[in-house]
Amino acid sequence: MYSKQENQKLKQAFWVSFAEKYPRKWILYDTKIKDFSFKFYVDNTKAQVSLEIEHRNEEKRWAYFDKVLALKNILEDEFIKDLVYQKNHSLENGKTISRIWVEKLGISVSNQKYWDEIFNFFYEKMNALEMFYLEYDEFIKHIE
């Protein structure tokens, strides 16, 4: 087991290594839609790439989610498979968001032997989500 400080250093080294392997600017929060963002997540059991819609107004949150869901066949046929769609996802802090994600199990950020596998997963899946978004952002942005 690592101390809290060792764990922080390891995670920092992980993200620096990822940025060095794939030196590009990701969209992440720069979607031009309030509370609509792409996120990377990794811990000692899984890695995830997600689209998270955190709008406080439930109707708007659902409207954005439904826009993406309307494109589900295109998204899965042309960009990325094995996505999980959750209109109401509860975070640990009790907040409810809408979330679309894909994950890779059986890896660990604490074990450097998995880092290349995680980096490749992150790059492949986030790149696919971003390419989808860039192609369909005008449709997704306009909700009634």
C-alpha positions in Angstrom: 0.0 0.0 0.0 1.1 3.5 -0.7 0.9 6.5 1.6 -1.4 9.3 0.6 1.6 11.4 -0.5 3.1 8.5 -2.5 -0.3 7.9 -4.1 -0.5 11.5 -5.2 3.0 11.4 -6.6 2.2 8.2 -8.5 -1.0 9.7 -10.0 0.9 12.9 -10.9 3.6 10.7 -12.7 0.8 8.8 -14.4 -0.9 11.9 -15.8 2.5 13.4 -16.9 3.4 10.2 -18.6 0.0 10.1 -20.4 0.5 13.7 -21.6 3.9 12.9 -22.9 2.7 9.8 -24.8 -0.3 11.7 -26.2 0.6 15.3 -26.3 -2.6 17.0 -27.5 -5.3 19.2 -26.2 -8.4 17.4 -25.2 -11.8 19.0 -25.4 -12.8 18.0 -21.8 -14.6 21.0 -20.5 -14.4 23.2 -23.6 -17.6 21.9 -25.2 -19.3 25.3 -25.3 -22.2 23.7 -23.4 -22.6 24.5 -19.8 -22.0 21.5 -17.5 -21.4 19.2 -20.5 -17.9 17.7 -20.3 -15.7 14.8 -21.1 -13.7 13.1 -18.3 -10.9 10.6 -17.8 -11.0 8.5 -14.6 -8.7 5.8 -13.3 -8.2 4.0 -10.0 -6.9 0.6 -8.9 -9.7 -1.4 -10.5 -10.8 0.4 -13.6 -10.3 3.2 -16.2 -13.2 5.2 -17.6 -13.8 7.7 -20.3 -17.1 9.5 -19.9 -19.4 12.2 -21.1 -21.0 13.8 -18.1 -24.0 16.2 -18.2 -24.2 17.9 -14.9 -26.8 20.7 -15.6 -28.7 21.7 -12.4 -31.9 22.0 -14.4 -33.1 18.4 -14.8 -35.1 19.1 -17.9 -32.1 20.6 -19.7 -29.8 17.8 -18.5 -32.2 15.2 -19.8 -32.7 17.2 -23.1 -28.9 17.1 -23.8 -28.8 13.4 -22.8 -31.7 12.6 -25.1 -29.9 14.5 -28.0 -26.9 12.2 -27.6 -29.2 9.2 -27.2 -30.9 10.1 -30.5 -27.5 9.6 -32.1 -26.8 6.3 -30.3 -26.7 4.1 -33.4 -24.3 6.5 -35.2 -22.2 6.8 -32.1 -21.9 3.1 -31.6 -21.6 2.1 -35.3 -19.1 4.7 -36.3 -17.2 5.8 -33.3 -17.3 3.8 -30.1 -18.9 0.6 -28.8 -19.7 -0.8 -25.4 -21.0 2.5 -24.0 -23.2 2.6 -20.9 -26.0 5.2 -20.9 -27.4 6.4 -17.6 -29.9 9.2 -17.6 -29.8 9.4 -13.8 -26.4 8.6 -12.3 -25.8 9.4 -8.6 -22.4 10.7 -7.6 -20.9 9.9 -4.2 -21.8 13.5 -3.1 -25.5 12.8 -3.8 -25.6 14.9 -7.0 -27.5 13.4 -9.9 -26.0 13.7 -13.4 -26.5 12.1 -16.8 -23.6 10.0 -17.9 -22.4 8.0 -20.9 -19.2 6.0 -20.4 -17.0 3.1 -21.3 -14.7 1.4 -19.0 -11.8 -1.1 -18.9 -11.6 -3.4 -15.9 -8.7 -5.3 -14.4 -6.1 -2.6 -14.4 -4.5 -0.5 -11.7 -3.1 3.0 -11.8 -0.8 2.0 -9.0 0.9 -0.7 -11.1 3.0 0.9 -13.9 2.8 -2.3 -16.0 -0.8 -1.2 -16.8 0.0 2.4 -17.7 0.5 1.8 -21.5 -2.7 -0.2 -21.6 -4.6 2.6 -19.8 -3.1 5.3 -21.9 -4.1 3.5 -25.1 -7.6 2.9 -23.8 -7.9 6.6 -22.8 -6.6 7.8 -26.2 -8.7 5.5 -28.3 -12.0 6.0 -26.4 -11.7 9.8 -25.7 -10.6 10.4 -29.3 -13.6 8.6 -30.6 -16.0 10.5 -28.2 -14.5 13.8 -29.2 -14.6 13.0 -33.0 -18.3 12.1 -32.5 -19.0 15.3 -30.6 -17.1 17.5 -33.1 -19.2 16.1 -35.9 -22.6 16.4 -34.1 -22.1 19.3 -31.7 -24.4 21.7 -33.5 -27.2 19.2 -33.2 -26.5 18.4 -29.6 -26.2 22.1 -28.6 -29.6 23.1 -29.7 -32.3 22.0 -27.2 -35.8 23.2 -27.0 
